[in-house]
């Protein structure tokens, strides 16, 4: 007899995704690029299952451009506080 799956009745696409988010610690800081342009850098995304989707979500919410480079997400503009807030709303731990 096979035991019942405890996640069977949940209305969640992937219950283990929440566990992934809760165990990751991301860091957010601002960097100044050429010509004084501000960039928000989100580091620690190498263990996120789909960093491009996370970057897309952040870019859409902020109405800005950005990219994924290796283990980090780079977003145009000075949105560090809002990025921290958005990441926490999605269940990620963010280092202050």
Backbone torsions as a table, in degrees:
resi	resn	phi	psi	omega
1	UNK	NA	128.8	-178.9
2	UNK	-90.4	128.9	178.4
3	UNK	-67.9	153.3	-179.9
4	UNK	-68.8	146.1	176.1
5	UNK	-74.4	122.7	-178.0
6	UNK	-66.9	-17.2	-179.3
7	UNK	-96.1	0.9	-173.7
8	UNK	-59.3	-41.4	-174.9
9	UNK	-88.7	-3.8	-178.8
10	UNK	-77.2	143.8	177.9
11	UNK	-95.4	55.5	-178.8
12	UNK	-128.0	130.6	-178.2
13	UNK	-59.8	-45.0	179.9
14	UNK	-144.3	98.3	-176.5
15	UNK	-63.6	-23.6	179.6
16	UNK	-76.1	-17.4	177.4
17	UNK	-64.2	-36.8	177.1
18	UNK	-63.7	-38.0	177.6
19	UNK	-63.9	-41.5	177.6
20	UNK	-59.2	-47.1	-179.1
21	UNK	-63.4	-40.4	-176.5
22	UNK	-70.2	-25.8	-177.4
23	UNK	-92.5	-14.8	179.3
24	UNK	-82.5	143.1	174.7
25	UNK	-117.7	111.5	179.6
26	UNK	-99.6	150.1	174.6
27	UNK	-119.2	144.1	-177.2
28	UNK	-127.5	127.9	174.6
29	UNK	-147.4	165.4	-178.8
30	UNK	-105.4	140.1	179.5
31	UNK	-127.6	145.5	177.2
32	UNK	-101.4	126.6	-178.6
33	UNK	-102.3	-169.7	179.6
34	UNK	-54.8	144.7	178.3
35	UNK	62.4	23.4	175.6
36	UNK	75.6	13.8	-179.8
37	UNK	-74.2	136.5	179.3
38	UNK	-89.6	141.5	175.5
39	UNK	-132.1	139.0	172.3
40	UNK	-98.2	128.1	-178.7
41	UNK	-111.2	124.9	174.8
42	UNK	-108.4	113.1	-177.8
43	UNK	-106.5	153.5	178.8
44	UNK	98.3	15.3	-176.7
45	UNK	-89.4	6.0	-179.0
46	UNK	-63.8	-24.3	179.6
47	UNK	-96.7	-0.5	175.6
48	UNK	-72.4	135.2	-175.2
49	UNK	-60.4	-35.9	179.6
50	UNK	-140.7	81.9	-177.7
51	UNK	-63.3	-28.5	178.8
52	UNK	-67.3	-37.9	177.6
53	UNK	-67.3	-39.7	177.7
54	UNK	-63.8	-44.4	178.5
55	UNK	-60.8	-42.0	179.4
56	UNK	-62.4	-42.2	178.0
57	UNK	-61.3	-45.4	-179.8
58	UNK	-65.8	-43.1	-179.9
59	UNK	-62.5	-41.0	179.2
60	UNK	-65.4	-44.4	-178.7
61	UNK	-65.6	-33.4	-177.8
62	UNK	-92.2	-16.4	-176.9
63	UNK	66.2	42.9	-176.7
64	UNK	-137.9	172.3	177.6
65	UNK	-95.3	169.5	178.2
66	UNK	173.6	-178.9	-177.5
67	UNK	-154.3	165.8	172.6
68	UNK	-107.3	124.4	177.8
69	UNK	-128.2	106.2	177.9
70	UNK	63.2	-115.4	-176.7
71	UNK	-101.1	22.4	-178.6
72	UNK	-145.4	157.5	175.0
73	UNK	-110.6	131.9	177.9
74	UNK	-113.7	125.0	-178.9
75	UNK	-119.9	137.3	-179.7
76	UNK	-75.6	138.9	176.7
77	UNK	101.8	173.0	-178.7
78	UNK	-103.4	82.5	-175.6
79	UNK	-122.1	26.5	-171.2
80	UNK	-55.8	-46.0	-178.2
81	UNK	-64.2	-42.6	-179.8
82	UNK	-67.8	-37.2	178.0
83	UNK	-63.5	-44.2	177.2
84	UNK	-57.5	-45.3	-179.7
85	UNK	-61.6	-45.8	-179.9
86	UNK	-63.5	-41.9	179.4
87	UNK	-64.5	-41.5	178.3
88	UNK	-65.1	-37.9	177.6
89	UNK	-62.0	-29.5	179.7
90	UNK	-87.8	1.3	174.3
91	UNK	96.7	6.7	178.5
92	UNK	-84.6	150.0	171.6
93	UNK	-88.5	132.7	-178.6
94	UNK	-121.6	125.3	177.2
95	UNK	-72.3	137.6	179.0
96	UNK	-89.3	NA	NA
